[in-house]
Amino acid sequence: MAKKGSINLKITIDSRAMRFFQTEAPMKLIEARKRAVEAAGMVWADEAKGITRAEDHIDTGLYINSIGYGTGTPNSPLYELQQGSDSTVLRIGADVSYAEPLEKRYSIFARALDVAESRMMSVAQTQVKNTFGL
């Protein structure tokens, strides 16, 4: 399993709007947060898969298919979503025995985060807007 790290995405909502969402639409707020986190995680995973393919780091699809969410067979993605009342945490990574040495040598996930961070924020914001019909 790849070494675990984290990224925090912070989406700011006007305080009056936040009060409205907390009192009038709390389930929508939770759903928006979940959809934003999932979308950002998919972008990050896609970028890691792309780097792996482009740089020809591994000969089989097993590593690529184990990143974040399944994209073929065989696959065993590391994808754990934990949702609380005030936070949503998504753990993604590559769930193969050689993922950690690959990450140590090539920093695939770290570089993917650098490249994808602005797209991650963009898709997260889009998911929030779509959830609230904005």
N, C-alpha and C positions, 0 to 999 in steps of 0.2 A: 504494500500500500504506500502511496506517495506520502511524503512528509506533510503534515497538516499545517495550514496557515489560515489566515482569515482576511476577509475584506469587509468593511462596513460601508453599506450604502445608506446615505442619509437623504431622505426626501423631506423637504420642509413644506409644511402646510400652514397657511395663515391661521392664527389662533382662533378667530371667529369661525372659520370653516372647520377647524378641528373640533371645536365645541359642538357644532352642528352634527358632524359625522359621529362623534362619540355619543350624542344623545338621540339623534334621529336615525342614524344608519350604522350602528357599531359593527354589524356583520359585514357590511360592505367594506368597511375600513380593514377588517381582518382579511377578507378576500382579496382586496387590492394589494395588501402587503404580501400575501402569499404569491399572488400572480407576478408581482414585481420581482420578488426573490427568485422564483422559478425561471422567469425569462432571463434575468441577469446571469443565473447559473448556466443556462443553456448557451448563451453567447460565449461565456468563458470556456465551457467544455468544447464548443465548436472551434474556438481559436486554438485550444490545445491540440485538438485532433488535426487541425490544419497544419500547425507547425510540425507535428510528428510526421505527417504525410510529405510535406514539402521538403523536409530535411532528411527524409528516408531513415528515420531512427530505428525502425523495427521492421522486420520482414513479414510479419503476420498481422492480420486484422484484430487479433485478440486484444492487444494493448489498446488500440483505438476504440474498439467496441466496448471496452471496460471503462471508458472515460465518461463520467457524468450521467449518461443515459444510453441505452442500447441503440445502435445504428446498424446492426447486422448480426450475423451468426458466426461464430459463437459470441455471446456477450454475457458479461457479469458486471454491470456498472455499479460503481460506488455512488449511491444517491440516497441520502438520508435527509428527509425534511422533518424538522421538529418545529411545531407551532405552539407558541404560548399566547397568553392574553396580550402581551405587549412586545413580543418579538417573534421573528420567524428566522430559523437557522437552517441553511441548506449545506450539507457536507457533500462535496463531490470530489472525485479523484479517480485514479486508475486502480482497479482491484485485481492486479496480477502481481506475482511474486517479485518480478524484476522492475516494478514501477519506481520504487525508492532509489535504486542505483541509477536508473535512467534520469530521474529528476535531479539527483545530485550532480550528475555529469553534464546535463544539457539545460537544466532549469526551464523545462517546457512549460509547466504551469505558471511559474513566475513570469516568464516572458509573455505568455498568453494573457495574463492579467494586465501587464503593461500595455499591450496592444489593444485589448478589448475594453478597457475600463470606460472609455467615453461611450461606446456602444452599449455597454451594460447599463449605464445610467439612463441612456436614451430609451432603451426598451423597458426599463423599470418605470420610468415616467409615463410612457405610453400605456402600460398595463394599468397604472393607477387611473389615468384619464379614462380609459375604456371601461373600467369597472364602474366608474361613477357616471358614465355617459357624457363626459365633457368633450 
